[in-house]
Amino acid sequence: MVQIGYLHEAEVRHLIEHPVKDFTLRYEPAASARIIALTRGHPYLVQLLCAEVVALKNTQDTALRQLARLEDVEAAVPEALASGDMFFADIAGNQIDAHGLALLRWLAAQGEGAVLSKAAMARQAPEQLEPTLRQLLQRDLIESADGGYRFQVELIRRWFA
């Protein structure tokens, strides 16, 4: 497994706001912050979501095209999930087993930012819990947080939801 890692916030912000020289689209601070929150700085997911924001802006009236707002980012999410389907499907089909898939779907259904205890997970998926958690942690799909577990990347959670 190749560990890619996440970009630092300043790097993500630069990638969002200045992907190429003389990039004319500007982002409201809330829009950039939301992209960072949705992607956690995952390089592919940042580019995927930003490409969909640009595509959306290009369909809007000329007066609205120069500024990406929070609403634009949220509107671009379903398109990013659809156009990035191969990325997400690879996780589901090639990187985790059936136990991991079931646990991720259940965890995803709990909503954005949800932290579930190991006890709650054990009630949901009593078979193979320990090896499943290890697999999901190793794949950087979930992380320990506040005495439980949550998705590392919101955009990935949304695909599983």
C-alpha positions, 0 to 999 in steps of 0.5 A, spaced: 500 500 500 502 506 498 501 512 503 499 518 500 497 523 505 494 529 506 496 536 504 497 541 509 492 547 509 496 552 506 497 547 500 490 545 500 488 553 500 493 554 494 491 548 490 483 551 491 485 558 489 491 558 485 491 551 481 494 555 475 497 561 473 492 567 472 486 563 475 480 568 475 475 564 479 475 567 486 473 563 492 469 566 498 473 564 505 467 559 507 467 556 500 475 554 501 474 552 508 468 547 506 472 544 500 478 543 506 473 540 510 470 535 505 476 533 503 481 533 509 486 535 504 486 529 500 490 531 493 485 527 488 479 529 492 481 536 492 482 536 485 476 532 483 471 537 487 474 543 485 473 541 478 466 540 479 466 547 482 469 550 476 464 546 471 458 548 475 461 556 475 461 555 467 454 554 467 452 560 471 450 567 468 457 571 467 455 575 473 456 569 478 462 566 474 467 569 478 466 567 485 465 560 488 460 561 494 459 555 499 452 554 496 457 552 489 461 547 493 455 544 496 452 543 489 458 540 486 458 535 491 453 530 488 457 531 481 464 530 484 461 523 487 458 521 481 465 523 477 469 520 482 465 514 482 471 509 480 476 512 486 470 510 491 468 504 488 475 502 488 475 503 495 469 499 496 471 493 491 478 492 492 481 495 499 476 492 504 472 486 505 465 485 506 465 486 513 469 493 512 464 495 507 458 493 511 461 497 517 463 503 513 456 504 510 453 503 517 458 508 520 456 513 514 449 513 515 450 516 522 451 523 519 457 528 518 462 528 523 459 522 527 463 518 532 461 511 534 464 507 540 467 501 539 461 498 543 456 501 538 460 498 532 460 491 536 453 491 536 452 493 529 458 488 526 460 483 532 463 478 527 470 480 525 470 487 529 477 487 531 480 485 524 475 490 520 477 496 525 484 494 523 483 494 516 479 500 516 484 504 520 490 502 516 487 504 509 486 511 513 478 510 512 477 511 519 480 514 525 480 514 533 476 520 535 473 522 542 473 514 544 470 512 538 471 512 531 469 516 525 470 517 517 477 521 516 474 524 510 467 527 509 467 526 501 468 519 502 463 518 508 458 521 503 459 516 498 458 510 502 452 513 505 
